[in-house]
Amino acid sequence: MIIEYSIFNWKNIVIYIFLLFDSYYFDAFTKWSIVFNLLHLSGIVKFSPGFLCCLSSIISVMFYSAISNKNINSMLIKKNMSIYYGIYMDLAYHLFPFLYWNFYCLYYNVKIYLEEALFVIFLYISWIRSRSIEYNSYSFKAWDASHIYVEYKYKIPFIYGLYGSLVCMYFINYKSYFMLIFPILHILVSQINNNYDIIKN
């Protein structure tokens, strides 16, 4: 039997507010996801599986959309870590949560609610605007998070954060494997842009 958890009780809201204002330790959106997952698995604060599934899905797709040989090397140098530790971090932070929550929701027939998918989009926008160094929200540069990670072509990966959780919701709820074409195409288009520099930063 699967217990449904809310994402809007007072404990959850306190965590959201804390992460929103703490830009030093929790600057990256991936760190938010890790906090949510650790709190959930430890039982301290519970989040709904649908919410965690949508969150892990957009983070994973955006990461693999943004990654390139150049920024991998830059990240390894910036973080002073080996390629092997980098692969471990990728598996732990991006791939494993994505695979686990998608499998969990499919296996247990978890229904992802529209408000969960929309709230992930809201969190993503709140994070990127609260961390932006650009004042004007109407400028594309306002959605660039290169100063948090390393320089990357942000425009195409950013866009997936605006609709990816809805793709995840339809995929899980209707087991529509056709929906997988969206993240796959998004990653392919982004990688083409990363290599051929079609859309400038």
BALOBA-1460 file (C-alpha; in Angstrom, 3 decimals):
// residues 201
<rec num="1" residu="m" x="0.000" y="0.000" z="0.000"/>
<rec num="2" residu="i" x="1.393" y="3.406" z="-1.008"/>
<rec num="3" residu="i" x="0.882" y="6.315" z="1.360"/>
<rec num="4" residu="e" x="0.268" y="9.644" z="-0.343"/>
<rec num="5" residu="y" x="2.200" y="12.571" z="1.064"/>
<rec num="6" residu="s" x="1.446" y="16.240" z="0.666"/>
<rec num="7" residu="i" x="3.974" y="18.795" z="-0.565"/>
<rec num="8" residu="f" x="2.156" y="21.714" z="1.057"/>
<rec num="9" residu="n" x="2.164" y="21.025" z="4.797"/>
<rec num="10" residu="w" x="3.976" y="23.420" z="7.123"/>
<rec num="11" residu="k" x="7.201" y="21.366" z="7.355"/>
<rec num="12" residu="n" x="7.577" y="21.286" z="3.596"/>
<rec num="13" residu="i" x="6.895" y="25.007" z="3.301"/>
<rec num="14" residu="v" x="9.584" y="25.776" z="5.918"/>
<rec num="15" residu="i" x="12.092" y="23.773" z="3.846"/>
<rec num="16" residu="y" x="11.146" y="25.633" z="0.649"/>
<rec num="17" residu="i" x="11.563" y="29.026" z="2.326"/>
<rec num="18" residu="f" x="14.884" y="28.028" z="3.892"/>
<rec num="19" residu="l" x="16.307" y="26.824" z="0.559"/>
<rec num="20" residu="l" x="15.041" y="29.921" z="-1.208"/>
<rec num="21" residu="f" x="16.921" y="32.250" z="1.131"/>
<rec num="22" residu="d" x="20.063" y="30.182" z="1.707"/>
<rec num="23" residu="s" x="22.062" y="30.847" z="-1.460"/>
<rec num="24" residu="y" x="25.472" y="29.896" z="-0.032"/>
<rec num="25" residu="y" x="25.200" y="26.183" z="0.777"/>
<rec num="26" residu="f" x="22.231" y="25.437" z="-1.484"/>
<rec num="27" residu="d" x="23.050" y="27.505" z="-4.547"/>
<rec num="28" residu="a" x="22.511" y="24.704" z="-7.094"/>
<rec num="29" residu="f" x="19.052" y="23.325" z="-7.894"/>
<rec num="30" residu="t" x="20.473" y="19.786" z="-7.727"/>
<rec num="31" residu="k" x="21.273" y="20.404" z="-4.054"/>
<rec num="32" residu="w" x="17.619" y="21.223" z="-3.443"/>
<rec num="33" residu="s" x="16.702" y="17.858" z="-4.940"/>
<rec num="34" residu="i" x="19.250" y="16.062" z="-2.750"/>
<rec num="35" residu="v" x="17.837" y="17.777" z="0.356"/>
<rec num="36" residu="f" x="14.269" y="16.756" z="-0.566"/>
<rec num="37" residu="n" x="15.332" y="13.171" z="-1.211"/>
<rec num="38" residu="l" x="17.383" y="12.815" z="1.980"/>
<rec num="39" residu="l" x="14.637" y="14.323" z="4.133"/>
<rec num="40" residu="h" x="12.056" y="12.043" z="2.515"/>
<rec num="41" residu="l" x="14.075" y="8.826" z="2.761"/>
<rec num="42" residu="s" x="15.088" y="9.590" z="6.352"/>
<rec num="43" residu="g" x="11.450" y="10.173" z="7.290"/>
<rec num="44" residu="i" x="12.127" y="13.618" z="8.766"/>
<rec num="45" residu="v" x="9.960" y="15.440" z="6.216"/>
<rec num="46" residu="k" x="7.941" y="13.522" z="3.630"/>
<rec num="47" residu="f" x="7.396" y="14.645" z="0.046"/>
<rec num="48" residu="s" x="5.071" y="13.056" z="-2.481"/>
<rec num="49" residu="p" x="6.672" y="10.544" z="-4.906"/>
<rec num="50" residu="g" x="5.094" y="12.401" z="-7.839"/>
<rec num="51" residu="f" x="6.787" y="15.638" z="-6.821"/>
<rec num="52" residu="l" x="10.180" y="13.928" z="-6.416"/>
<rec num="53" residu="c" x="9.731" y="12.128" z="-9.731"/>
<rec num="54" residu="c" x="9.026" y="15.358" z="-11.644"/>
<rec num="55" residu="l" x="11.878" y="17.145" z="-9.895"/>
<rec num="56" residu="s" x="14.473" y="14.436" z="-10.561"/>
<rec num="57" residu="s" x="13.319" y="14.131" z="-14.170"/>
<rec num="58" residu="i" x="13.781" y="17.788" z="-15.117"/>
<rec num="59" residu="i" x="17.122" y="18.001" z="-13.289"/>
<rec num="60" residu="s" x="18.445" y="14.934" z="-15.107"/>
<rec num="61" residu="v" x="17.313" y="16.067" z="-18.563"/>
<rec num="62" residu="m" x="18.562" y="19.630" z="-18.050"/>
<rec num="63" residu="f" x="21.939" y="18.331" z="-16.879"/>
<rec num="64" residu="y" x="22.429" y="16.039" z="-19.871"/>
<rec num="65" residu="s" x="21.243" y="18.837" z="-22.145"/>
<rec num="66" residu="a" x="23.818" y="21.259" z="-20.768"/>
<rec num="67" residu="i" x="26.802" y="18.932" z="-20.440"/>
<rec num="68" residu="s" x="29.678" y="19.041" z="-22.923"/>
<rec num="69" residu="n" x="33.323" y="17.993" z="-22.985"/>
<rec num="70" residu="k" x="34.396" y="21.575" z="-22.381"/>
<rec num="71" residu="n" x="32.261" y="22.214" z="-19.317"/>
<rec num="72" residu="i" x="32.987" y="18.743" z="-17.892"/>
<rec num="73" residu="n" x="36.681" y="19.648" z="-17.807"/>
<rec num="74" residu="s" x="35.885" y="23.078" z="-16.394"/>
<rec num="75" residu="m" x="33.750" y="21.558" z="-13.647"/>
<rec num="76" residu="l" x="36.421" y="19.015" z="-12.688"/>
<rec num="77" residu="i" x="38.984" y="21.809" z="-12.396"/>
<rec num="78" residu="k" x="36.621" y="24.130" z="-10.503"/>
<rec num="79" residu="k" x="35.638" y="21.420" z="-8.009"/>
<rec num="80" residu="n" x="39.152" y="19.925" z="-7.912"/>
<rec num="81" residu="m" x="37.917" y="16.368" z="-8.413"/>
<rec num="82" residu="s" x="38.882" y="13.400" z="-10.584"/>
<rec num="83" residu="i" x="36.837" y="12.135" z="-13.512"/>
<rec num="84" residu="y" x="35.936" y="9.038" z="-11.478"/>
<rec num="85" residu="y" x="34.540" y="11.095" z="-8.616"/>
<rec num="86" residu="g" x="32.728" y="13.228" z="-11.174"/>
<rec num="87" residu="i" x="31.071" y="10.114" z="-12.635"/>
<rec num="88" residu="y" x="30.081" y="8.994" z="-9.137"/>
<rec num="89" residu="m" x="28.559" y="12.402" z="-8.398"/>
<rec num="90" residu="d" x="26.660" y="12.295" z="-11.690"/>
<rec num="91" residu="l" x="25.218" y="8.867" z="-10.888"/>
<rec num="92" residu="a" x="24.312" y="9.831" z="-7.320"/>
<rec num="93" residu="y" x="22.885" y="13.292" z="-8.019"/>
<rec num="94" residu="h" x="21.337" y="12.973" z="-11.472"/>
<rec num="95" residu="l" x="20.864" y="9.454" z="-12.798"/>
<rec num="96" residu="f" x="19.970" y="7.398" z="-9.717"/>
<rec num="97" residu="p" x="17.173" y="9.687" z="-8.390"/>
<rec num="98" residu="f" x="15.747" y="9.925" z="-11.918"/>
<rec num="99" residu="l" x="15.696" y="6.139" z="-12.438"/>
<rec num="100" residu="y" x="14.535" y="5.363" z="-8.902"/>
<rec num="101" residu="w" x="11.519" y="7.711" z="-8.816"/>
<rec num="102" residu="n" x="10.389" y="6.915" z="-12.328"/>
<rec num="103" residu="f" x="10.568" y="3.188" z="-11.591"/>
<rec num="104" residu="y" x="8.829" y="3.705" z="-8.229"/>
<rec num="105" residu="c" x="5.950" y="5.642" z="-9.748"/>
<rec num="106" residu="l" x="5.495" y="3.218" z="-12.636"/>
<rec num="107" residu="y" x="5.742" y="0.103" z="-10.458"/>
<rec num="108" residu="y" x="3.325" y="1.328" z="-7.787"/>
<rec num="109" residu="n" x="1.005" y="3.086" z="-10.246"/>
<rec num="110" residu="v" x="1.514" y="6.433" z="-8.529"/>
<rec num="111" residu="k" x="-0.620" y="9.209" z="-9.978"/>
<rec num="112" residu="i" x="1.168" y="12.521" z="-10.380"/>
<rec num="113" residu="y" x="-1.185" y="15.433" z="-9.807"/>
<rec num="114" residu="l" x="-1.127" y="18.563" z="-11.917"/>
<rec num="115" residu="e" x="-0.397" y="20.747" z="-8.890"/>
<rec num="116" residu="e" x="2.723" y="18.667" z="-8.155"/>
<rec num="117" residu="a" x="4.029" y="19.099" z="-11.706"/>
<rec num="118" residu="l" x="3.231" y="22.823" z="-11.701"/>
<rec num="119" residu="f" x="4.819" y="23.290" z="-8.288"/>
<rec num="120" residu="v" x="8.087" y="21.821" z="-9.601"/>
<rec num="121" residu="i" x="8.026" y="24.437" z="-12.366"/>
<rec num="122" residu="f" x="7.315" y="27.138" z="-9.762"/>
<rec num="123" residu="l" x="10.236" y="25.944" z="-7.605"/>
<rec num="124" residu="y" x="12.544" y="25.887" z="-10.598"/>
<rec num="125" residu="i" x="11.650" y="29.452" z="-11.598"/>
<rec num="126" residu="s" x="11.926" y="30.607" z="-7.960"/>
<rec num="127" residu="w" x="15.367" y="29.035" z="-7.658"/>
<rec num="128" residu="i" x="16.811" y="30.443" z="-10.865"/>
<rec num="129" residu="r" x="15.467" y="33.951" z="-10.264"/>
<rec num="130" residu="s" x="16.620" y="34.008" z="-6.647"/>
<rec num="131" residu="r" x="20.135" y="32.988" z="-7.746"/>
<rec num="132" residu="s" x="20.324" y="35.199" z="-10.842"/>
<rec num="133" residu="i" x="22.807" y="38.046" z="-11.074"/>
<rec num="134" residu="e" x="20.671" y="39.728" z="-13.773"/>
<rec num="135" residu="y" x="18.028" y="42.140" z="-12.484"/>
<rec num="136" residu="n" x="15.782" y="42.170" z="-15.566"/>
<rec num="137" residu="s" x="13.566" y="39.060" z="-15.599"/>
<rec num="138" residu="y" x="12.653" y="39.689" z="-19.243"/>
<rec num="139" residu="s" x="16.261" y="39.273" z="-20.346"/>
<rec num="140" residu="f" x="17.303" y="35.739" z="-21.338"/>
<rec num="141" residu="k" x="20.498" y="36.327" z="-19.379"/>
<rec num="142" residu="a" x="18.405" y="36.327" z="-16.207"/>
<rec num="143" residu="w" x="17.968" y="32.562" z="-16.631"/>
<rec num="144" residu="d" x="21.681" y="31.811" z="-16.925"/>
<rec num="145" residu="a" x="23.106" y="29.848" z="-13.980"/>
<rec num="146" residu="s" x="26.678" y="29.670" z="-15.297"/>
<rec num="147" residu="h" x="27.964" y="31.582" z="-12.262"/>
<rec num="148" residu="i" x="26.752" y="28.708" z="-10.058"/>
<rec num="149" residu="y" x="28.128" y="25.876" z="-12.167"/>
<rec num="150" residu="v" x="30.491" y="26.628" z="-15.059"/>
<rec num="151" residu="e" x="29.883" y="28.427" z="-18.341"/>
<rec num="152" residu="y" x="27.429" y="26.476" z="-20.493"/>
<rec num="153" residu="k" x="24.863" y="27.101" z="-23.208"/>
<rec num="154" residu="y" x="21.875" y="27.631" z="-20.965"/>
<rec num="155" residu="k" x="18.991" y="28.604" z="-23.238"/>
<rec num="156" residu="i" x="17.849" y="25.159" z="-24.421"/>
<rec num="157" residu="p" x="18.397" y="23.342" z="-21.082"/>
<rec num="158" residu="f" x="16.552" y="26.144" z="-19.271"/>
<rec num="159" residu="i" x="13.461" y="25.702" z="-21.438"/>
<rec num="160" residu="y" x="13.019" y="22.056" z="-20.363"/>
<rec num="161" residu="g" x="12.582" y="23.212" z="-16.780"/>
<rec num="162" residu="l" x="9.459" y="25.078" z="-17.888"/>
<rec num="163" residu="y" x="7.615" y="22.061" z="-19.260"/>
<rec num="164" residu="g" x="9.537" y="18.895" z="-18.350"/>
<rec num="165" residu="s" x="7.508" y="18.086" z="-15.243"/>
<rec num="166" residu="l" x="4.319" y="18.066" z="-17.340"/>
<rec num="167" residu="v" x="5.953" y="15.568" z="-19.709"/>
<rec num="168" residu="c" x="6.885" y="13.451" z="-16.708"/>
<rec num="169" residu="m" x="3.320" y="13.624" z="-15.361"/>
<rec num="170" residu="y" x="1.785" y="12.396" z="-18.629"/>
<rec num="171" residu="f" x="4.417" y="9.690" z="-19.000"/>
<rec num="172" residu="i" x="3.799" y="8.294" z="-15.510"/>
<rec num="173" residu="n" x="0.013" y="8.702" z="-15.400"/>
<rec num="174" residu="y" x="-0.730" y="7.257" z="-18.822"/>
<rec num="175" residu="k" x="2.399" y="5.110" z="-19.276"/>
<rec num="176" residu="s" x="2.727" y="6.847" z="-22.610"/>
<rec num="177" residu="y" x="6.188" y="5.964" z="-23.877"/>
<rec num="178" residu="f" x="5.602" y="8.365" z="-26.749"/>
<rec num="179" residu="m" x="6.244" y="11.146" z="-24.217"/>
<rec num="180" residu="l" x="9.872" y="10.004" z="-23.968"/>
<rec num="181" residu="i" x="10.475" y="11.610" z="-27.336"/>
<rec num="182" residu="f" x="10.371" y="15.050" z="-25.675"/>
<rec num="183" residu="p" x="13.335" y="14.649" z="-23.287"/>
<rec num="184" residu="i" x="15.298" y="12.625" z="-25.859"/>
<rec num="185" residu="l" x="14.818" y="15.244" z="-28.570"/>
<rec num="186" residu="h" x="15.537" y="18.036" z="-26.095"/>
<rec num="187" residu="i" x="18.879" y="16.477" z="-25.165"/>
<rec num="188" residu="l" x="19.762" y="15.797" z="-28.818"/>
<rec num="189" residu="v" x="18.918" y="19.338" z="-29.950"/>
<rec num="190" residu="s" x="20.830" y="20.810" z="-27.020"/>
<rec num="191" residu="q" x="23.893" y="18.650" z="-27.719"/>
<rec num="192" residu="i" x="23.846" y="19.697" z="-31.380"/>
<rec num="193" residu="n" x="23.797" y="23.308" z="-30.211"/>
<rec num="194" residu="n" x="26.604" y="22.627" z="-27.722"/>
<rec num="195" residu="n" x="28.807" y="21.269" z="-30.497"/>
<rec num="196" residu="y" x="27.903" y="23.593" z="-33.361"/>
<rec num="197" residu="d" x="27.123" y="26.792" z="-31.440"/>
<rec num="198" residu="i" x="23.927" y="27.512" z="-33.371"/>
<rec num="199" residu="i" x="22.211" y="29.501" z="-30.625"/>
<rec num="200" residu="k" x="24.630" y="31.918" z="-28.979"/>
<rec num="201" residu="n" x="24.588" y="32.668" z="-25.259"/>
